[in-house]
Amino acid sequence: MQLADNDLLFFYTDGTVEVENEQTEMFGAERLESLLRTHRDQGVDGLLERIEESVRRFRGAAEPFDDVTIMALRLGRGHTDHRSASA
């Protein structure tokens, strides 16, 4: 795999896509991929905030049963845009 300037690497734990809502539906990889495509041009902070917010809103009042850890890294010369979050 070859990476280029401005590429984004996104890492997550299984708790991110396996979080369930009150109807026991899973958040799922497809929903996460859609968010990444929609917000890919934002800075790392904005992207992670949108994903955290979406996971939290999806879960609603359901009790979390696993941690949700996400990390993003933007590549390229002069980029120092990176952040991780865990809930």
C-alpha positions in Angstrom: 0.0 0.0 0.0 1.3 3.4 -0.9 0.3 6.4 1.1 0.2 10.0 -0.1 0.2 13.5 1.4 -3.1 14.3 3.1 -4.1 10.6 3.4 -5.9 9.8 6.6 -5.3 6.7 8.7 -8.2 5.7 11.0 -7.9 3.1 13.8 -10.7 1.8 16.0 -11.5 -0.9 18.5 -14.3 -3.4 18.0 -16.4 -1.6 20.6 -16.8 1.3 18.1 -18.7 -0.8 15.5 -20.3 -3.2 18.0 -21.9 -0.5 20.2 -25.7 -1.3 20.4 -28.6 1.1 20.6 -31.8 0.5 22.7 -33.2 -1.8 20.0 -30.0 -3.9 20.2 -28.9 -2.9 16.7 -25.2 -2.5 16.2 -23.6 0.7 15.0 -21.7 -1.3 12.3 -18.8 -0.8 10.0 -20.9 0.5 7.2 -22.2 3.4 9.3 -18.6 4.2 10.4 -17.3 4.1 6.8 -20.1 6.4 5.7 -19.1 8.9 8.4 -15.4 8.7 7.4 -16.4 9.4 3.7 -18.6 12.3 4.7 -16.2 14.0 7.0 -12.8 12.9 5.5 -11.9 16.5 4.5 -12.3 17.9 8.0 -9.4 18.1 10.4 -8.7 15.2 12.6 -10.3 16.9 15.6 -13.5 17.6 13.7 -13.7 14.1 12.3 -13.2 12.4 15.7 -15.8 14.7 17.3 -18.4 13.8 14.6 -17.7 10.1 15.1 -17.8 10.3 18.9 -21.1 12.3 18.7 -22.6 9.8 16.2 -21.7 6.8 18.3 -23.1 8.4 21.5 -26.3 9.6 19.8 -26.8 6.1 18.2 -26.3 4.4 21.6 -28.9 6.6 23.2 -29.8 5.4 26.7 -28.4 1.9 26.1 -25.6 0.9 28.5 -22.2 0.6 26.8 -20.7 -2.9 27.2 -17.2 -2.2 25.7 -14.9 0.7 25.3 -15.0 2.8 22.2 -11.5 3.9 21.2 -10.7 5.8 17.9 -7.5 7.3 16.6 -6.9 9.3 13.4 -3.6 10.4 11.8 -3.4 12.7 8.8 -0.2 12.1 6.7 1.9 14.6 4.8 4.6 17.1 4.9 4.0 19.7 7.5 1.0 17.8 9.0 1.0 17.4 12.7 -2.7 16.7 12.8 -3.4 13.6 15.0 -5.6 12.8 17.9 -7.1 9.8 19.7 -10.1 9.5 21.9 -11.5 6.8 24.2 -14.9 6.6 25.9 
